[in-house]
Amino acid sequence: MYKVDLYIDGQRADLFDNENIEINLSVQNIKDISKVFGDFTNSFSIPASPANNKIFKHYYNVDVFGGFNANLRVDAFIEVNNNLFRAGVLELEGVQVRAGEPYAYNVGFYSNVTSLKDTFGE
């Protein structure tokens, strides 16, 4: 059994016990760097727990002054069994609300290199 931890801006995020984080690993032909992309996840959900609400600055509440800016990606990393697995950025994609209360945040994770072409230019 693997123990998976997600850190967002240096803070450990709470995860659902049964949530799968599917990471798309990319191995391509290095001869054409325009086709070499970094790793990323499919969207996954994390609970709207007190710890996660603090990380996302209660994003679901539009009345919070100076709240979380979902237009910007934030630094994040994933650990497996307390070993660094991937470092990159996290994107907040939305919030699930049930009965007027936040239930979960939908997020996506992208490795630091999204495209080698972006890194090295034309």
C-alpha positions as CSV (number, residue, x, y, z in Angstrom):
1,M,0.0,0.0,0.0
2,Y,1.3,3.4,-1.0
3,K,1.0,6.5,1.2
4,V,0.5,9.6,-1.1
5,D,0.8,13.1,0.2
6,L,0.1,16.3,-1.7
7,Y,1.8,19.6,-0.7
8,I,0.5,22.9,-2.0
9,D,2.6,26.0,-1.4
10,G,4.5,24.0,1.2
11,Q,1.4,23.0,3.2
12,R,0.2,19.4,3.4
13,A,-3.2,19.0,1.8
14,D,-5.8,16.6,3.0
15,L,-6.8,13.9,0.5
16,F,-9.9,11.7,0.2
17,D,-9.1,8.1,1.4
18,N,-10.6,6.6,-1.8
19,E,-9.5,9.2,-4.4
20,N,-7.3,8.1,-7.2
21,I,-4.6,10.4,-8.6
22,E,-3.9,9.3,-12.1
23,I,-0.6,10.6,-13.4
24,N,0.0,10.6,-17.2
25,L,3.7,10.0,-17.6
26,S,5.2,11.1,-20.9
27,V,8.1,9.3,-22.7
28,Q,8.5,10.5,-26.2
29,N,11.1,10.6,-29.0
30,I,13.7,13.2,-27.8
31,K,14.7,13.9,-31.4
32,D,11.6,16.1,-31.8
33,I,11.5,18.3,-28.6
34,S,8.2,19.9,-29.7
35,K,6.5,16.6,-28.9
36,V,8.0,16.0,-25.5
37,F,5.7,17.0,-22.7
38,G,5.9,16.8,-18.9
39,D,3.8,14.7,-16.6
40,F,0.3,15.8,-15.5
41,T,-2.7,14.4,-13.7
42,N,-6.3,14.0,-14.7
43,S,-8.5,16.2,-12.6
44,F,-8.9,14.8,-9.1
45,S,-10.8,16.0,-6.0
46,I,-9.5,16.9,-2.5
47,P,-11.9,17.5,0.4
48,A,-12.9,21.0,1.5
49,S,-11.4,20.3,4.9
50,P,-10.3,23.1,7.3
51,A,-6.7,22.6,6.1
52,N,-7.6,22.7,2.4
53,N,-10.0,25.7,3.0
54,K,-7.0,27.5,4.5
55,I,-4.8,26.6,1.6
56,F,-7.4,27.8,-1.0
57,K,-8.4,30.8,1.2
58,H,-12.1,29.7,1.3
59,Y,-12.2,30.1,-2.5
60,Y,-15.9,29.0,-2.5
61,N,-16.8,32.2,-0.6
62,V,-16.8,35.2,-2.8
63,D,-17.0,37.6,0.2
64,V,-13.5,36.7,1.4
65,F,-11.2,39.7,0.7
66,G,-7.8,38.8,-0.8
67,G,-8.9,35.2,-1.6
68,F,-7.2,32.6,-3.7
69,N,-6.5,33.5,-7.3
70,A,-7.5,30.4,-9.4
71,N,-6.1,32.1,-12.5
72,L,-2.6,31.3,-11.2
73,R,-1.0,28.0,-10.7
74,V,0.7,27.4,-7.4
75,D,3.8,25.4,-6.5
76,A,3.1,21.8,-5.4
77,F,4.7,18.4,-5.1
78,I,3.6,14.9,-4.6
79,E,5.3,12.4,-2.2
80,V,4.9,8.7,-2.3
81,N,5.9,6.9,0.9
82,N,7.6,10.1,2.1
83,N,9.8,10.3,-1.0
84,L,9.4,13.1,-3.6
85,F,7.6,11.7,-6.6
86,R,7.0,14.8,-8.7
87,A,7.4,18.6,-8.3
88,G,5.3,21.0,-10.3
89,V,2.3,23.3,-10.1
90,L,-1.3,22.8,-9.1
91,E,-4.3,24.4,-10.8
92,L,-7.6,24.9,-9.0
93,E,-10.2,24.0,-11.5
94,G,-13.4,24.4,-9.4
95,V,-15.3,23.7,-6.2
96,Q,-18.0,21.2,-5.6
97,V,-20.8,22.5,-3.3
98,R,-23.4,20.3,-1.7
99,A,-26.4,21.7,0.3
100,G,-24.8,25.1,0.2
101,E,-21.6,24.0,1.8
102,P,-18.2,23.3,0.1
103,Y,-17.5,19.6,-0.3
104,A,-14.4,19.3,-2.5
105,Y,-11.9,21.2,-4.6
106,N,-11.2,19.9,-8.2
107,V,-7.5,20.3,-9.0
108,G,-5.0,19.3,-11.6
109,F,-1.3,18.8,-11.2
110,Y,1.4,19.6,-13.8
111,S,5.1,18.8,-13.6
112,N,7.5,21.7,-13.7
113,V,8.2,21.1,-17.4
114,T,5.0,21.3,-19.4
115,S,6.8,21.2,-22.8
116,L,10.5,21.0,-23.6
117,K,9.8,23.4,-26.5
118,D,8.6,25.9,-23.9
119,T,11.7,25.4,-21.9
120,F,14.2,25.7,-24.8
121,G,12.2,27.9,-27.2
122,E,12.0,27.5,-30.9
